[in-house]
Amino acid sequence: MQTDFVLYTRPGTRVTFVRAGIDIGLVDLRVQFKAGLWCWGRELALESQVVACLEPGRYTLHLDRGPAYPPERMVFEVGTTPVKVVVPATP
């Protein structure tokens, strides 16, 4: 039985998600990568930000503000330098 192993990971790029202006309620963020794979998800509260480390590439951000608002999507790119994604205010 082998008990030692080495785990290799690719370094990610820092992606910061922030809210735009004055807004209401929580926003559920889900990030989709190639071929429809979900790779990250989190709630974003008022006047806050959250950080993810993602590999370079093209992503789709899915925003869910609850049943009173239609779902939204935003496409964003991640390169090798830190990225800031501004989540628009509630319509």
N, CA, C and O atoms as a GROMACS GRO file, in nm:
protein
  364
    1MET      N    1   0.083  -0.119   0.000
    1MET     CA    2   0.000   0.000   0.000
    1MET      C    3   0.088   0.125   0.000
    1MET      O    4   0.180   0.138   0.081
    2GLN      N    5   0.058   0.217  -0.092
    2GLN     CA    6   0.135   0.340  -0.100
    2GLN      C    7   0.061   0.451  -0.026
    2GLN      O    8  -0.060   0.469  -0.046
    3THR      N    9   0.132   0.525   0.059
    3THR     CA   10   0.067   0.630   0.138
    3THR      C   11   0.113   0.770   0.101
    3THR      O   12   0.048   0.868   0.140
    4ASP      N   13   0.222   0.782   0.028
    4ASP     CA   14   0.272   0.914  -0.010
    4ASP      C   15   0.226   0.948  -0.152
    4ASP      O   16   0.221   0.860  -0.238
    5PHE      N   17   0.194   1.073  -0.173
    5PHE     CA   18   0.160   1.118  -0.308
    5PHE      C   19   0.192   1.266  -0.319
    5PHE      O   20   0.209   1.336  -0.219
    6VAL      N   21   0.200   1.314  -0.442
    6VAL     CA   22   0.226   1.455  -0.469
    6VAL      C   23   0.109   1.510  -0.547
    6VAL      O   24   0.065   1.451  -0.646
    7LEU      N   25   0.058   1.623  -0.503
    7LEU     CA   26  -0.054   1.687  -0.570
    7LEU      C   27  -0.002   1.811  -0.641
    7LEU      O   28   0.057   1.899  -0.579
    8TYR      N   29  -0.025   1.818  -0.772
    8TYR     CA   30   0.014   1.934  -0.850
    8TYR      C   31  -0.110   2.014  -0.885
    8TYR      O   32  -0.211   1.958  -0.929
    9THR      N   33  -0.103   2.144  -0.865
    9THR     CA   34  -0.214   2.232  -0.904
    9THR      C   35  -0.160   2.346  -0.988
    9THR      O   36  -0.046   2.388  -0.971
   10ARG      N   37  -0.243   2.395  -1.077
   10ARG     CA   38  -0.205   2.512  -1.155
   10ARG      C   39  -0.237   2.636  -1.074
   10ARG      O   40  -0.341   2.643  -1.008
   11PRO      N   41  -0.148   2.735  -1.079
   11PRO     CA   42  -0.178   2.857  -1.006
   11PRO      C   43  -0.294   2.931  -1.074
   11PRO      O   44  -0.301   2.937  -1.197
   12GLY      N   45  -0.382   2.986  -0.996
   12GLY     CA   46  -0.494   3.060  -1.050
   12GLY      C   47  -0.467   3.209  -1.048
   12GLY      O   48  -0.372   3.256  -0.985
   13THR      N   49  -0.551   3.282  -1.117
   13THR     CA   50  -0.544   3.427  -1.118
   13THR      C   51  -0.651   3.480  -1.023
   13THR      O   52  -0.763   3.430  -1.020
   14ARG      N   53  -0.616   3.579  -0.946
   14ARG     CA   54  -0.708   3.637  -0.848
   14ARG      C   55  -0.819   3.713  -0.922
   14ARG      O   56  -0.792   3.803  -1.002
   15VAL      N   57  -0.944   3.675  -0.893
   15VAL     CA   58  -1.062   3.741  -0.950
   15VAL      C   59  -1.145   3.793  -0.833
   15VAL      O   60  -1.188   3.716  -0.748
   16THR      N   61  -1.168   3.925  -0.830
   16THR     CA   62  -1.245   3.987  -0.724
   16THR      C   63  -1.381   4.028  -0.779
   16THR      O   64  -1.388   4.099  -0.879
   17PHE      N   65  -1.488   3.983  -0.713
   17PHE     CA   66  -1.624   4.019  -0.751
   17PHE      C   67  -1.674   4.124  -0.653
   17PHE      O   68  -1.671   4.102  -0.532
   18VAL      N   69  -1.719   4.239  -0.704
   18VAL     CA   70  -1.767   4.348  -0.619
   18VAL      C   71  -1.904   4.394  -0.668
   18VAL      O   72  -1.936   4.378  -0.785
   19ARG      N   73  -1.984   4.452  -0.578
   19ARG     CA   74  -2.114   4.507  -0.612
   19ARG      C   75  -2.099   4.650  -0.661
   19ARG      O   76  -2.013   4.724  -0.613
   20ALA      N   77  -2.182   4.689  -0.756
   20ALA     CA   78  -2.181   4.826  -0.809
   20ALA      C   79  -2.282   4.911  -0.734
   20ALA      O   80  -2.399   4.875  -0.725
   21GLY      N   81  -2.237   5.022  -0.680
   21GLY     CA   82  -2.326   5.120  -0.618
   21GLY      C   83  -2.409   5.066  -0.504
   21GLY      O   84  -2.376   4.963  -0.444
   22ILE      N   85  -2.517   5.138  -0.475
   22ILE     CA   86  -2.609   5.098  -0.369
   22ILE      C   87  -2.702   4.993  -0.426
   22ILE      O   88  -2.757   5.010  -0.535
   23ASP      N   89  -2.721   4.885  -0.353
   23ASP     CA   90  -2.797   4.773  -0.404
   23ASP      C   91  -2.879   4.712  -0.292
   23ASP      O   92  -2.867   4.753  -0.176
   24ILE      N   93  -2.962   4.613  -0.325
   24ILE     CA   94  -3.044   4.546  -0.224
   24ILE      C   95  -3.016   4.397  -0.224
   24ILE      O   96  -2.982   4.339  -0.327
   25GLY      N   97  -3.031   4.335  -0.108
   25GLY     CA   98  -3.028   4.190  -0.096
   25GLY      C   99  -2.899   4.120  -0.137
   25GLY      O  100  -2.802   4.182  -0.180
   26LEU      N  101  -2.902   3.988  -0.121
   26LEU     CA  102  -2.790   3.902  -0.160
   26LEU      C  103  -2.799   3.870  -0.308
   26LEU      O  104  -2.908   3.868  -0.366
   27VAL      N  105  -2.686   3.844  -0.368
   27VAL     CA  106  -2.680   3.797  -0.506
   27VAL      C  107  -2.606   3.664  -0.504
   27VAL      O  108  -2.495   3.655  -0.449
   28ASP      N  109  -2.666   3.562  -0.562
   28ASP     CA  110  -2.601   3.431  -0.574
   28ASP      C  111  -2.518   3.432  -0.700
   28ASP      O  112  -2.571   3.452  -0.810
   29LEU      N  113  -2.388   3.412  -0.686
   29LEU     CA  114  -2.296   3.409  -0.801
   29LEU      C  115  -2.259   3.265  -0.830
   29LEU      O  116  -2.224   3.189  -0.740
   30ARG      N  117  -2.267   3.227  -0.957
   30ARG     CA  118  -2.219   3.096  -1.000
   30ARG      C  119  -2.135   3.118  -1.125
   30ARG      O  120  -2.177   3.190  -1.216
   31VAL      N  121  -2.019   3.058  -1.129
   31VAL     CA  122  -1.927   3.075  -1.242
   31VAL      C  123  -1.924   2.945  -1.322
   31VAL      O  124  -1.903   2.837  -1.267
   32GLN      N  125  -1.944   2.960  -1.453
   32GLN     CA  126  -1.946   2.845  -1.544
   32GLN      C  127  -1.825   2.854  -1.636
   32GLN      O  128  -1.792   2.961  -1.687
   33PHE      N  129  -1.760   2.740  -1.656
   33PHE     CA  130  -1.642   2.733  -1.741
   33PHE      C  131  -1.678   2.656  -1.867
   33PHE      O  132  -1.796   2.635  -1.896
   34LYS      N  133  -1.580   2.614  -1.940
   34LYS     CA  134  -1.598   2.541  -2.066
   34LYS      C  135  -1.695   2.425  -2.052
   34LYS      O  136  -1.705   2.363  -1.947
   35ALA      N  137  -1.763   2.396  -2.159
   35ALA     CA  138  -1.852   2.280  -2.170
   35ALA      C  139  -1.958   2.276  -2.062
   35ALA      O  140  -2.007   2.168  -2.026
   36GLY      N  141  -1.994   2.392  -2.009
   36GLY     CA  142  -2.101   2.397  -1.911
   36GLY      C  143  -2.064   2.351  -1.772
   36GLY      O  144  -2.152   2.326  -1.690
   37LEU      N  145  -1.936   2.338  -1.742
   37LEU     CA  146  -1.893   2.293  -1.610
   37LEU      C  147  -1.901   2.409  -1.511
   37LEU      O  148  -1.855   2.519  -1.539
   38TRP      N  149  -1.959   2.382  -1.394
   38TRP     CA  150  -1.963   2.483  -1.288
   38TRP      C  151  -1.834   2.472  -1.210
   38TRP      O  152  -1.792   2.361  -1.175
   39CYS      N  153  -1.770   2.584  -1.182
   39CYS     CA  154  -1.640   2.576  -1.115
   39CYS      C  155  -1.633   2.657  -0.986
   39CYS      O  156  -1.536   2.643  -0.911
   40TRP      N  157  -1.733   2.742  -0.958
   40TRP     CA  158  -1.725   2.823  -0.837
   40TRP      C  159  -1.860   2.885  -0.809
   40TRP      O  160  -1.934   2.916  -0.902
   41GLY      N  161  -1.894   2.903  -0.684
   41GLY     CA  162  -2.020   2.966  -0.648
   41GLY      C  163  -2.013   3.027  -0.510
   41GLY      O  164  -1.941   2.977  -0.423
   42ARG      N  165  -2.088   3.136  -0.491
   42ARG     CA  166  -2.084   3.206  -0.362
   42ARG      C  167  -2.192   3.312  -0.359
   42ARG      O  168  -2.235   3.359  -0.464
   43GLU      N  169  -2.235   3.350  -0.241
   43GLU     CA  170  -2.326   3.463  -0.226
   43GLU      C  171  -2.244   3.590  -0.207
   43GLU      O  172  -2.137   3.588  -0.146
   44LEU      N  173  -2.297   3.700  -0.260
   44LEU     CA  174  -2.230   3.829  -0.245
   44LEU      C  175  -2.325   3.923  -0.174
   44LEU      O  176  -2.429   3.960  -0.228
   45ALA      N  177  -2.289   3.961  -0.053
   45ALA     CA  178  -2.373   4.048   0.028
   45ALA      C  179  -2.352   4.194  -0.012
   45ALA      O  180  -2.265   4.227  -0.092
   46LEU      N  181  -2.435   4.280   0.047
   46LEU     CA  182  -2.423   4.424   0.023
   46LEU      C  183  -2.286   4.475   0.065
   46LEU      O  184  -2.230   4.429   0.164
   47GLU      N  185  -2.235   4.571  -0.010
   47GLU     CA  186  -2.109   4.637   0.023
   47GLU      C  187  -1.998   4.539   0.059
   47GLU      O  188  -1.923   4.561   0.154
   48SER      N  189  -1.989   4.432  -0.017
   48SER     CA  190  -1.885   4.334   0.010
   48SER      C  191  -1.819   4.294  -0.121
   48SER      O  192  -1.857   4.337  -0.229
   49GLN      N  193  -1.720   4.210  -0.107
   49GLN     CA  194  -1.654   4.152  -0.223
   49GLN      C  195  -1.612   4.011  -0.188
   49GLN      O  196  -1.592   3.978  -0.071
   50VAL      N  197  -1.598   3.929  -0.289
   50VAL     CA  198  -1.547   3.794  -0.271
   50VAL      C  199  -1.438   3.771  -0.374
   50VAL      O  200  -1.437   3.831  -0.481
   51VAL      N  201  -1.346   3.682  -0.340
   51VAL     CA  202  -1.231   3.656  -0.425
   51VAL      C  203  -1.227   3.508  -0.461
   51VAL      O  204  -1.251   3.422  -0.376
   52ALA      N  205  -1.196   3.480  -0.586
   52ALA     CA  206  -1.174   3.344  -0.634
   52ALA      C  207  -1.041   3.340  -0.708
   52ALA      O  208  -0.995   3.443  -0.756
   53CYS      N  209  -0.982   3.224  -0.717
   53CYS     CA  210  -0.863   3.205  -0.800
   53CYS      C  211  -0.904   3.113  -0.914
   53CYS      O  212  -0.937   2.996  -0.892
   54LEU      N  213  -0.903   3.166  -1.036
   54LEU     CA  214  -0.947   3.092  -1.153
   54LEU      C  215  -0.835   3.084  -1.256
   54LEU      O  216  -0.753   3.175  -1.267
   55GLU      N  217  -0.833   2.976  -1.329
   55GLU     CA  218  -0.735   2.962  -1.437
   55GLU      C  219  -0.770   3.058  -1.550
   55GLU      O  220  -0.887   3.092  -1.568
   56PRO      N  221  -0.672   3.103  -1.625
   56PRO     CA  222  -0.702   3.190  -1.739
   56PRO      C  223  -0.800   3.124  -1.835
   56PRO      O  224  -0.793   3.004  -1.861
   57GLY      N  225  -0.891   3.204  -1.887
   57GLY     CA  226  -0.991   3.154  -1.981
   57GLY      C  227  -1.114   3.243  -1.982
   57GLY      O  228  -1.116   3.349  -1.920
   58ARG      N  229  -1.215   3.198  -2.053
   58ARG     CA  230  -1.342   3.271  -2.064
   58ARG      C  231  -1.446   3.203  -1.974
   58ARG      O  232  -1.461   3.081  -1.977
   59TYR      N  233  -1.517   3.284  -1.896
   59TYR     CA  234  -1.614   3.234  -1.800
   59TYR      C  235  -1.748   3.304  -1.819
   59TYR      O  236  -1.755   3.414  -1.875
   60THR      N  237  -1.854   3.240  -1.771
   60THR     CA  238  -1.987   3.301  -1.767
   60THR      C  239  -2.028   3.311  -1.622
   60THR      O  240  -2.030   3.211  -1.550
   61LEU      N  241  -2.062   3.432  -1.579
   61LEU     CA  242  -2.108   3.455  -1.443
   61LEU      C  243  -2.260   3.457  -1.446
   61LEU      O  244  -2.320   3.536  -1.518
   62HIS      N  245  -2.323   3.370  -1.367
   62HIS     CA  246  -2.468   3.363  -1.355
   62HIS      C  247  -2.507   3.434  -1.225
   62HIS      O  248  -2.456   3.401  -1.118
   63LEU      N  249  -2.598   3.530  -1.235
   63LEU     CA  250  -2.644   3.608  -1.120
   63LEU      C  251  -2.788   3.572  -1.090
   63LEU      O  252  -2.873   3.575  -1.179
   64ASP      N  253  -2.815   3.540  -0.964
   64ASP     CA  254  -2.951   3.509  -0.921
   64ASP      C  255  -2.984   3.599  -0.803
   64ASP      O  256  -2.920   3.590  -0.698
   65ARG      N  257  -3.083   3.686  -0.820
   65ARG     CA  258  -3.122   3.782  -0.716
   65ARG      C  259  -3.252   3.740  -0.647
   65ARG      O  260  -3.307   3.817  -0.568
   66GLY      N  261  -3.302   3.623  -0.676
   66GLY     CA  262  -3.425   3.576  -0.616
   66GLY      C  263  -3.539   3.574  -0.716
   66GLY      O  264  -3.522   3.616  -0.830
   67PRO      N  265  -3.656   3.524  -0.674
   67PRO     CA  266  -3.768   3.504  -0.768
   67PRO      C  267  -3.828   3.632  -0.826
   67PRO      O  268  -3.898   3.626  -0.927
   68ALA      N  269  -3.802   3.746  -0.766
   68ALA     CA  270  -3.860   3.872  -0.815
   68ALA      C  271  -3.784   3.929  -0.936
   68ALA      O  272  -3.832   4.022  -1.000
   69TYR      N  273  -3.666   3.874  -0.966
   69TYR     CA  274  -3.583   3.928  -1.073
   69TYR      C  275  -3.543   3.817  -1.170
   69TYR      O  276  -3.521   3.703  -1.129
   70PRO      N  277  -3.533   3.849  -1.298
   70PRO     CA  278  -3.489   3.747  -1.394
   70PRO      C  279  -3.341   3.716  -1.374
   70PRO      O  280  -3.264   3.803  -1.333
   71PRO      N  281  -3.300   3.593  -1.404
   71PRO     CA  282  -3.157   3.560  -1.394
   71PRO      C  283  -3.077   3.641  -1.496
   71PRO      O  284  -3.127   3.675  -1.604
   72GLU      N  285  -2.954   3.670  -1.462
   72GLU     CA  286  -2.866   3.747  -1.550
   72GLU      C  287  -2.739   3.667  -1.576
   72GLU      O  288  -2.701   3.580  -1.498
   73ARG      N  289  -2.676   3.699  -1.688
   73ARG     CA  290  -2.548   3.636  -1.723
   73ARG      C  291  -2.450   3.743  -1.769
   73ARG      O  292  -2.488   3.840  -1.835
   74MET      N  293  -2.325   3.724  -1.733
   74MET     CA  294  -2.216   3.811  -1.777
   74MET      C  295  -2.099   3.724  -1.819
   74MET      O  296  -2.065   3.629  -1.750
   75VAL      N  297  -2.039   3.756  -1.930
   75VAL     CA  298  -1.918   3.685  -1.974
   75VAL      C  299  -1.798   3.770  -1.932
   75VAL      O  300  -1.799   3.892  -1.948
   76PHE      N  301  -1.696   3.705  -1.878
   76PHE     CA  302  -1.573   3.777  -1.844
   76PHE      C  303  -1.452   3.690  -1.874
   76PHE      O  304  -1.460   3.568  -1.879
   77GLU      N  305  -1.340   3.757  -1.895
   77GLU     CA  306  -1.214   3.689  -1.929
   77GLU      C  307  -1.119   3.697  -1.811
   77GLU      O  308  -1.114   3.797  -1.739
   78VAL      N  309  -1.044   3.590  -1.792
   78VAL     CA  310  -0.938   3.587  -1.691
   78VAL      C  311  -0.807   3.561  -1.763
   78VAL      O  312  -0.795   3.468  -1.842
   79GLY      N  313  -0.710   3.646  -1.734
   79GLY     CA  314  -0.576   3.630  -1.793
   79GLY      C  315  -0.477   3.593  -1.683
   79GLY      O  316  -0.508   3.515  -1.593
   80THR      N  317  -0.359   3.649  -1.692
   80THR     CA  318  -0.256   3.617  -1.594
   80THR      C  319  -0.239   3.726  -1.489
   80THR      O  320  -0.160   3.711  -1.396
   81THR      N  321  -0.313   3.837  -1.503
   81THR     CA  322  -0.307   3.944  -1.404
   81THR      C  323  -0.443   3.951  -1.330
   81THR      O  324  -0.545   3.912  -1.388
   82PRO      N  325  -0.445   3.999  -1.206
   82PRO     CA  326  -0.570   4.005  -1.130
   82PRO      C  327  -0.682   4.078  -1.206
   82PRO      O  328  -0.658   4.173  -1.280
   83VAL      N  329  -0.805   4.030  -1.184
   83VAL     CA  330  -0.924   4.081  -1.253
   83VAL      C  331  -1.026   4.126  -1.150
   83VAL      O  332  -1.040   4.064  -1.044
   84LYS      N  333  -1.096   4.234  -1.181
   84LYS     CA  334  -1.207   4.281  -1.097
   84LYS      C  335  -1.334   4.274  -1.180
   84LYS      O  336  -1.342   4.334  -1.286
   85VAL      N  337  -1.433   4.200  -1.131
   85VAL     CA  338  -1.562   4.186  -1.200
   85VAL      C  339  -1.664   4.264  -1.118
   85VAL      O  340  -1.688   4.233  -1.001
   86VAL      N  341  -1.725   4.365  -1.180
   86VAL     CA  342  -1.825   4.446  -1.112
   86VAL      C  343  -1.963   4.389  -1.141
   86VAL      O  344  -2.005   4.382  -1.257
   87VAL      N  345  -2.033   4.348  -1.035
   87VAL     CA  346  -2.169   4.293  -1.047
   87VAL      C  347  -2.264   4.412  -1.052
   87VAL      O  348  -2.266   4.493  -0.959
   88PRO      N  349  -2.343   4.425  -1.159
   88PRO     CA  350  -2.430   4.541  -1.171
   88PRO      C  351  -2.536   4.545  -1.060
   88PRO      O  352  -2.574   4.442  -1.004
   89ALA      N  353  -2.583   4.666  -1.031
   89ALA     CA  354  -2.686   4.684  -0.930
   89ALA      C  355  -2.815   4.616  -0.972
   89ALA      O  356  -2.838   4.593  -1.090
   90THR      N  357  -2.899   4.585  -0.875
   90THR     CA  358  -3.028   4.523  -0.901
   90THR      C  359  -3.109   4.613  -0.993
   90THR      O  360  -3.121   4.733  -0.968
   91PRO      N  361  -3.166   4.556  -1.100
   91PRO     CA  362  -3.242   4.639  -1.196
   91PRO      C  363  -3.368   4.696  -1.132
   91PRO      O  364  -3.443   4.768  -1.198
   0.00000   0.00000   0.00000
